[in-house]
Amino acid sequence: MRALNEKGTSMRPIYRLFVVAVTAFLFTGTTQAQAPRIDPAGISGALLLCGQGDVSTTALEKLLELAGGDKAKIVVLAANEKTKLPAGLAQSGERLRVVLAKNAADPLRDATAVWLMVESAGDWRDVIKQHRLIEQCQAVLNRGGLIGAAGIGAELIGNELKLLPAGVVETPAAEATPMLADRLKKMPGFVGYQIDPGAAMLLRGRTISAIGEKKVTLLVAGNPSVQSFVAQGKKQQDLTALRRHAIDRVAGFPPKMVEQPSVEKGTLVIVGGGGTPPGLYKKFVEYAGGEGKANIVIFPTASDPIPKRDFLADLFRKSGAKRATVLYGKTQAEVESKEFLDTLKEATGIWFDGGRQWRFVDCYEQTKALPLMFDVLKRGGVIGGTSAGATIQGDYLCRGGVFNNFDIRYEGYERGLGFLKGVAIDQHFTQRKRQKDMTELMKLYPQYLGIGIDEATAIVVQGSTADVIGKGKVHFYDSTRKFAKGDPDSEAISAGGRYDLKERKVLTKAK
C-alpha cells in the first residue's frame, strides 16, 4: 500500500494502523459506536489545497484574507533560492517571509499562514523529521492559522504531514488519468480528495468548499464501489459527515438485518413537534417516577446557538417533578465532566428538545454519557423528545443533513442514538408533506419500520406496543407487506390507537 504523493514511498505507520483498525470493523461486524470517535469539530484553522499549475487569484485572495489581511504574517517554505512564488503571494510585501526548508528551525512560531513550495515530496522528508514540521504546522492551525500548497505540496499536506484527518490527496495533471479511486479501495475508512488543475479546496473547521469555479471531487470507498461527492460553487461538503460515511460503508451500515423494536424496561415518549398533546408533561413525570420523585434532565443541544430552556425545567417542575436540570454541555469534555455524568446517573427521565438531530449525534455518540442514557430505561425511567428529539430516538436517523434537513437520507448521519431499534422516525409529518420521502426510504431500506408522526401527536412506547396520543395521526410504514394497487403504503392511526412494533400490525385503530 503506497502514499499518493511519491511513487515507491510506504504509507506512514499511523495510516497503516488506521486502515488495520477500520478493516477489522468490516470483518467483526463492529458498529460505529465502537469505532474511534471522530472529533465533529473537524480541524483547527484552515487548509487551502490547490491543484497543479497556476494558483488562481481567487484562491490567493482567500489565503490573504484568512491569514489576517493587512496583519497577515505569511511564511513560504521553499526548497531552494530559485523557487518562483505565485504572483499573488510575491506582491504581499512585508506580510511575506520566505524561508528555505533546509533552514526551517522553528520558522513558523509567529506565522498566521504557511505556504509550502514543493517540487518533490522526497526532498522534504528530512525537513519533516528534523524540524518537527508536522508539529509546527499543527501549532499554526491550533492558533487559527492556515496551511496551504499546490500540486505535490497539497498532496504532502494531506499524505505526509497528516493534517487532513483520515484523508488522501491527489492532484492529477490535466492529461493524467486519476488513480485515487483505485487507491482508495485499499484504504477503507479514508476520504479521498481529487483536486484537478486550477481547482482549489478550502477546509475550514469541518466545512469543505471549492474556491473558484472549478469543482473538487471527494471520494469514499466501500461496498460495492467508490462513491463521489462534489464541492463546487455554493455546494459545500461536510468533513465529519464524509468521515462518518466512510466508516459506515466499511462497517456495512445500514445492516440488512435490524433488531426488533422493543423497550424491555421503561418508556419512550416520541412527539412529532409543533406542540405537545394535552397533559403530556404531567404524564411524562409519572413515567419518570411520579410527583415529588421524578428527576428530569433536559438536552437543548440540537440548536445552534444553544437556547436557554429554563422554562422547560419550570414546566416539568410545575408538572410534579422533584428536580429538572438543563444540561448544556456540547463538547466531549463538557459531556464527560463529572458534574454532567453525575447528573445523568441520578436521572429518572430525559427530554430531548427540538432543533437539528445531527447535533445530538455530535454531542453524545461514543461518549460516556450515552450508556447512562440507556441506564435510565434500565431503571424503568423514561426518555422523550420532540421534533429532532423524536427522530434521534430511532435506530435510523432521518433528515440528518448538516446544511439542510430537506433530504430524508444524508450519508454520514444515518445513525440515531437507537433507544428504539429497527425503526426510522420522521416528524412534522403530514404538515410538511413528508409521506413520499418515507415511501422512498422504505423502498431503499425495507428492513426498518418507518414511523411518521404528525405535529402535536406522539407515541408512547412500552415493550413493543406504541400507543398514539394527540390531535393528529401516526403513520406506520412496513415495506415487507404487499399493498393492493391504489392502497396507501402505510397505516395511519389516530389517538387511542395502538400498534405492535414487532409484529408490524395494528392492534387498535382508534377508540
Helices and strands as residue ranges (DSSP letters): H 13-28, G 32-34, E 46-50, H 57-67, G 69-71, E 74-78, H 87-90, G 93-95, E 96-100, G 101-103, E 113-117, G 121-124, H 125-130, H 133-142, E 146-150, H 152-159, E 167-170, H 180-184, E 191-195, E 200-204, E 207-210, E 216-220, E 227-231, E 237-238, H 239-251, E 263-271, H 280-287, E 295-299, H 310-318, E 323-326, H 332-335, H 338-345, E 349-352, H 357-364, H 369-378, E 382-386, H 388-391, E 394-397, E 420-427, H 435-444, E 449-453, E 457-463, E 465-470, E 473-477, E 491-494, E 498-500, E 505-508
